[in-house]
Amino acid sequence: MRDVAPPSTRQRVLPRNDPRQYDDLAGEWWRPDGVFAMLHWIAEARASLVPPADRPDALLVDLGCGAGLLAPHLAGKGYRHVGVDLTRSALAQAAAHGVTAVNGDVAAVPLADGCADVVSAGEVLEHVPDWRAAVAEACRLLRPGGLLVVDTLNDTALSRLVAVHIGERLPTVPRGIHDPRLFVDDRELVAECARHGVELRVRGARPELRGLVGWLLRRARGVVATGARAPRIVPTRSTAVLYQGWGVRKG
Ligand SMILES: C[S@@+](CC[C@H](N)C(=O)[O-])C[C@H]1O[C@@H](n2cnc3c(N)ncnc32)[C@H](O)[C@@H]1O
């Protein structure tokens, strides 16, 4: 157990979804009690959708990789992990966790067609002004038979309530990080992926409630056990807030 340090942030007041927020929050990425804690939980759930590589030199492209939180959950699966992100301060941390860092926009990725066995787009589509362009890029990067794995926030009133109006008042989500106008309708995402040859299946996801409440209480008391089990992200029938999608690119 350890005391919760005061947040190591010096956040400017910036417009919603301004990427410079990630520079101001750079010290938060890998703190188990930091404002990005929930991203770690979601990354674990995302990685569980990725099977072990089925060939040597398999490549996983992680769009909007941030500080590389997916990396520990891919350990032993046999992928080269390439991360693409706009934010250099996050990419430097991703590189320190074994990710090959590429500075770029997920809507125009500087990588070759069909290079990836797996493309992951975790918690990024809802931050991109043109999410359709990012989906087109994700599908372009996939080799035939390659796997697309995504998670994002749905474009619903409930999602705006839970993720923005409530979530951003909790210590697990940075204030102002979301622009709800960019949230992604799940049916539109499925249709867009289909247009690019990927039949996406979707399911809802949410933090397991007991784990979340326990974590929030420990956090409020100022003690988050570094070795304690993080709250799990579990499947849920409703896709109305957070949802995951996965699908294979047709050959
Ligand atoms: C909420 S974080 C998610 C990070 C990571 N996927 C995770 O789950 O830990 C969103 C990330 O997307 C990046 N991002 C936002 N818009 C982007 C864009 N157009 N191109 C590349 N990266 C972008 C941000 O810099 C940030 O690192």
The ligand as an SDF file (V2000), in Angstrom:
LIG
                    3D

 27 29  0  0  0  0  0  0  0  0999 V2000
   -7.6500    8.1140  -24.2360 C   0  0  0  0  0  0  0  0  0  0  0  0
   -6.0310    7.9550  -24.8520 S   0  0  0  0  0  0  0  0  0  0  0  0
   -5.9470    6.2030  -25.1410 C   0  0  0  0  0  0  0  0  0  0  0  0
   -4.5360    5.7070  -25.1870 C   0  0  0  0  0  0  0  0  0  0  0  0
   -4.3870    4.1860  -25.3390 C   0  0  0  0  0  0  0  0  0  0  0  0
   -5.0370    3.6730  -26.5180 N   0  0  0  0  0  0  0  0  0  0  0  0
   -4.9010    3.5000  -24.1060 C   0  0  0  0  0  0  0  0  0  0  0  0
   -6.0030    2.9410  -24.1610 O   0  0  0  0  0  0  0  0  0  0  0  0
   -4.2150    3.5590  -23.0850 O   0  0  0  0  0  0  0  0  0  0  0  0
   -6.1840    8.6140  -26.4870 C   0  0  0  0  0  0  0  0  0  0  0  0
   -4.8510    8.6610  -27.2220 C   0  0  0  0  0  0  0  0  0  0  0  0
   -5.1280    8.9420  -28.5890 O   0  0  0  0  0  0  0  0  0  0  0  0
   -4.1910    9.8800  -29.0580 C   0  0  0  0  0  0  0  0  0  0  0  0
   -4.8260   10.5620  -30.1870 N   0  0  0  0  0  0  0  0  0  0  0  0
   -5.9100   11.3610  -30.2020 C   0  0  0  0  0  0  0  0  0  0  0  0
   -6.1980   11.7440  -31.4500 N   0  0  0  0  0  0  0  0  0  0  0  0
   -5.2820   11.1670  -32.2590 C   0  0  0  0  0  0  0  0  0  0  0  0
   -5.0350   11.1740  -33.6580 C   0  0  0  0  0  0  0  0  0  0  0  0
   -5.8260   11.8430  -34.4990 N   0  0  0  0  0  0  0  0  0  0  0  0
   -3.9850   10.4700  -34.1320 N   0  0  0  0  0  0  0  0  0  0  0  0
   -3.1660    9.7890  -33.3030 C   0  0  0  0  0  0  0  0  0  0  0  0
   -3.3420    9.7300  -31.9630 N   0  0  0  0  0  0  0  0  0  0  0  0
   -4.3790   10.4150  -31.4460 C   0  0  0  0  0  0  0  0  0  0  0  0
   -3.8870   10.7710  -27.8770 C   0  0  0  0  0  0  0  0  0  0  0  0
   -2.6440   11.4150  -28.0410 O   0  0  0  0  0  0  0  0  0  0  0  0
   -3.8980    9.7380  -26.7450 C   0  0  0  0  0  0  0  0  0  0  0  0
   -2.6300    9.2020  -26.5470 O   0  0  0  0  0  0  0  0  0  0  0  0
  1  2  1  0
  2  3  1  0
  2 10  1  0
  3  4  1  0
  4  5  1  0
  5  6  1  0
  5  7  1  0
  7  8  2  0
  7  9  1  0
 10 11  1  0
 11 12  1  0
 11 26  1  0
 12 13  1  0
 13 14  1  0
 13 24  1  0
 14 15  1  0
 14 23  1  0
 15 16  2  0
 16 17  1  0
 17 18  1  0
 17 23  2  0
 18 19  1  0
 18 20  2  0
 20 21  1  0
 21 22  2  0
 22 23  1  0
 24 25  1  0
 24 26  1  0
 26 27  1  0
M  CHG  2   2   1   9  -1
M  END
$$$$
